[in-house]
Amino acid sequence: MAARGRGAAPPMLAAALVIVAFAATATSVRAIGVCYGVIGSGLPSKSDVVQLYKSNGIGNMRFYFADQELLNALRGSGIGLALDVGNDKVGDLAANPSSAASWVRDNVQAYPDVNFRYIVVGNEVPGAASVLQAMQNVHDALASAGLAGGIKVSTAVKMDVIDNSSPPSNGVFKDPSVMSPIVQFLAANGAPLLANVYPYFAYEYSQDIDLNYALFQPSSTTVADPNSGLTYTNLFDAMVDAVHAALDKVGGGSVDVVVSESGWPSADGRGATVDNARTYNQNLINHAGKGTPRKPGPMEVYVFAMFNEDQKGGDPTEKKFGLFNPDKTPVYQINFSGN
């Protein structure tokens, strides 16, 4: 959910998660990160933000464009970084391998003491015509620099790339001619697909979804998938497993799903309250250690977002996804290590 408008939401599943560091618990290892957007006024300095991540035990960050001030602030921090190239750069990176090499040189090689995890080529790019070539060129540039083993190249998609998502096993890519080659690239390079997964928008735009089912709370709603025999007790799992099912159908069974954005707004929309935002995000963090019915086990999740961003457009809730206010005080308390 970077700077962008939002079209009409699909009826059951909606648009719009992030990369993440490993936090040990007694029974599992989860990867939790927070997305850092800057479309707001009065935000702290980049160095202060890095310290805020560290003081709250947030191990991973997603950021939406290359920024020298941030990269310098991250030096030696150990924070894992999922760095977007920026949607405005995708066309040039696709058309010019030399541009990809320059981008990698200036924004990755120049920062050997930054813990890069992913380079994200395109965030919810409609049609994605040039995304695959840009991914290939960035990967080749990383490989030439001897960095492709440790830094994976991917792209972030919104849930409307999926059709027939109920039950989850019916999930299929709406346009396999676009997604299948991307999935083959990811499989060949051991990279995950990044998916922005927002139960909130599915709930906001549908009168048929129980709030508790969207919040990971006990609910009268359960979805029994007759094809897989699996049972779903929350909307997040159903959405993520629809992506897994779509991957399987185009030969991407080995491709993991990283939730590169997910969150819940604290104001200005249906069900958008501080209590619901706290409940969703805390339950999301706790749930990351368990995985989904189709793919049990720890998963990578990026919570959206670090700050309320008052300069964002689109749905009024877009301004209210922050875990923190610009003065660094929490909007509500969250335990980032989960339980």
N, C-alpha and C positions, 0 to 999 in steps of 0.2 A: 504494500500500500504506500508507494512512494508518491511523488507529485503526479496526480492523474485525476481525470474525471472517472465517473462510474456510470455505466449504462444500466438498463433495466436488469434487475437480478433474476436469475433463473428461479422457477417456482419453488423448488425444494432445496437446491444447493446454490450457494452464492459465491460471489467473487472473492476474490482477493486471496508465507511465513518464513530460513534464517539460520542462522548457523550458530554454533553452540559449543560450550566446553564441558568436559566431563566432570560431573560431581558425584562422588562416591556416596552410596548409602549402604546400609547393612546388607541389603538383599540384591541391589542392582546398581548399574551405572547408567546414568542418564546424561544427556547433553542438552543443556539449556543455555540459550542466548537471548539477547534482547536487541531489537532493531532500533537503530539510532537515526531518526529523521531530524531535519533541521529547518522545516518550513514553519518556523515560529519566531516570535519576537522575544527578546530578552533571554535567550538561551545562554547557558554557561559556556565558558571557553572550552575548546577541545581537550585541553589538559585536565581541566576540572571534571569533564565528563568521564575521562578515562579513570580518574581517581574515584568517581562515583561508582563506576562499574566494579572496581577493585574492592572498595569498602563494603559493597553489597554482595560480594562473592559471585558476581556475574562473570562467567568464564568466557563467553563468546559474544561477538558483536556482528551485526550486519549493518553496512553503510552503503549508501546508494550511488556514490560517485567517488572518483579518486580525489583526495583532498590532502595536500601536503602537510597542512597544520595537524590534521588528525593522524596521518601516518607518522609524523615525528613524535606526536604525543604517545603513540602506541609502542614506540621503540622500547624493547626490553620489558614490556608489561606482561608478556605471556598470554594476553587475551587473544583468543582465536578470532580471526577476521574473515568474514564473508564480504568481499568487496565487489560491488557492482561496477561495471564499466560505465554505466549511464546509458539510458535508452538513446540519447542523442548521438552516441558514439558508435552504435551498432552498425549502421550503414557503412561508415568509413572503415571500420575494422574488418567488415566482410569484403569490401572492395579492394583493400590494400593490405597485403601481408606486411608491408613495411610499417604501416601505421600500428598494426598489432605488435610488431617487434618493438617499436618506439614506446608504446603504451606499457608494455611489460618492463622494458628497461627503466622507464622513468618512475613507475609506480609500484614495481615489485622488486626487481633486482637492486634498486637503489636503497631498499630497506631490508637488508638481510636479517635484522634483529626484530622484524615484525612477524608475528605468527599467522601467516596467510593460510587459510583453510580452503577457501573457494574463491574463484573468480566467477561472478554471475554475469552472464552475457544476455542482457535483456530481462526486464521485469514486466511480465504481462504484456508482451509485445503482440498486438493483434496480427494474425496472419503469419508472423514469424518467418517471412520469406527469406530474410538475410541472416537470421539468427544462427542457423547451422554453420554457414560459411564463416561467420565471425567467431563462433566457438572453435572451429577447426584452426583458424589462423592464430587465435590466442593460445590454444593448446600447443601448436607448433612453435610459437615463440617461447613458451615456457619450456618446451622440450629442448630447444636450442640452447636455452640458458641452464639446462640441467635441473629444472625445477618441476617438471611435469609429474614426477613421482609423488611429491608431497603436496602439491596444490592442484586441486581438481577444478575443471571447467564445467559449468552447468548453466542452465537458464531457469528462471522462475516463472511458473505458469499460474493462472487463476483457475478456479474450479469450472469455469464455463468451457474449458477444453474437453470436459467429460460429458458424454451423453449417457442416458439410460442408467443413472446411478442408483436406482432403487429397484430391487435390492442391490447391495454393493457389488455382488459378483457379476451383475450385468454391465458394470462400468466399461465404457469403450471410448476411445478418443473420437471426438466429433470430426476431426479432419486427420485421418491416419496418414495422408500423403505428406502432411507437415510433420506430425509427431513421430511417425515410425522412424525416419532417418535420424531424428534427434535422439531417440531412444537407442538406436543402434550405436550411435557415437558414444553415448553414455556407457553402454554395456562394454564396448570395446576398450574404454579407458578407465573402467572401474569407478565411475562417477555416479552420484545420485541425481535423481530429478528433484528439483526444488518446487514445492507447491505452496501457494498461499491459500490457507484453509480457514474460512471464517464462518463457523456456525452462527455467529451473530447475524450476518446479513441474510442467511437462509431464514432465520427466525423473524427478522424484522419485516421481510417481504412476504411472509406466508402466515396465514391464520391457522394453519394445520399442524404447526410444530409446537409441542409442549415445551414451555420454558425450561423446566427441569431437565428434559432430555438434551437441550442445548447446553446446559450448564454443568453437565456431568453429575447431576444430582439424582437421587432416587426418583423414578418417574413411572407413571402407568404405561408409558410407551416403551415397547421393545420391538425390535425388528428381527424376525426370524428369516434368515436367508435360505430359501428352500433348495437352492443349488449347491451351497457350500455346507449347509448344516450349522452355520455359525449364527450366534445371536448377538444383537447389537443393543446396548443399553445407553448409548450416547451418540449424538449426531456427529461429533468429531471423528470417531472411529469409522462410522459409516462412510463419511466423506473420504477419509484417507484410504480406506480399503477399496473404494471405487476407483481411485487412482492406481492402486496395486493391480486391480483386475484389468484395467485398461493396459497397463504395462505388460502384463502377461499375454494379452491378446496380440501384441505386436512383437513378441519374442524378447521382452524385457524383464523376464522373471528374476534376473539377477540384479536388476537396478533397484536400489533402495530409494525410499522417499524421505526427503528432509522437509520438514514443515518450516518453510522460510519466513512465514508470517502467520500469526494467529493472535487474536486478542478480542477484547470486549470494551466498548466505550462506557464511560462513566456518566454521561449526560447527553441530552438533546436527541433522544430517539426512543422508540418503543423498546422497553426492557433495558434501557441504558441508564443504569444507576450505579452508584459507587459500590453498593453491596453486591450487585450482580457482576460487576467488573472484577471485584476482588475474588468472588466465588469462582468465576470462570478461570481467571488466570492462575489462581492457586491450584485449582483442580487440574488445570492443564499441566502445570509443572509437576505435580504429584503423579499424574497419569503417564508422563513421559518415560518413567521407569518401567512401565508395564507393556507398552506397545498396543497393537490393535489385535482383534481376533484373528485376522488373516496373517499378521506378522507380529507375533508376541515377542517381547524383549525390549530393551532400552531403545529409545529413538531420539533423534535430534529435533528440537523444536526451538524456534525463535519467537519470542513474545513480541507483539507489536503494541506499543512502542515505548521508548524510553521517556519521551516528553509529550505533553499536550502541545499541539502545533496549531496556533491560532490563525495562521496565514494559509491554511489549506482550504481548497475549495471543495465542491461536490457536496455530498450528504453532510448535514451539520455535525453528525457524529464523528466525521473524519478529524475534527479538531480535538476530540476528547478521548483518544485511545491511550493517553500517556499514563505511565506508572508514576512519573514525577512531574512536578510543576517546574517551570523555568528557574525558580529559585532553589531547586534541588530538594525541596521538601517532598515527601511522598504524597501522592494523591490518596493512597491507602497502603496499608502494610502488606508486604509479600515476603514469604520465606523462599528464597531462590534455591535453596538446597532441597526443598520438598520434604516429603515424609515417607 
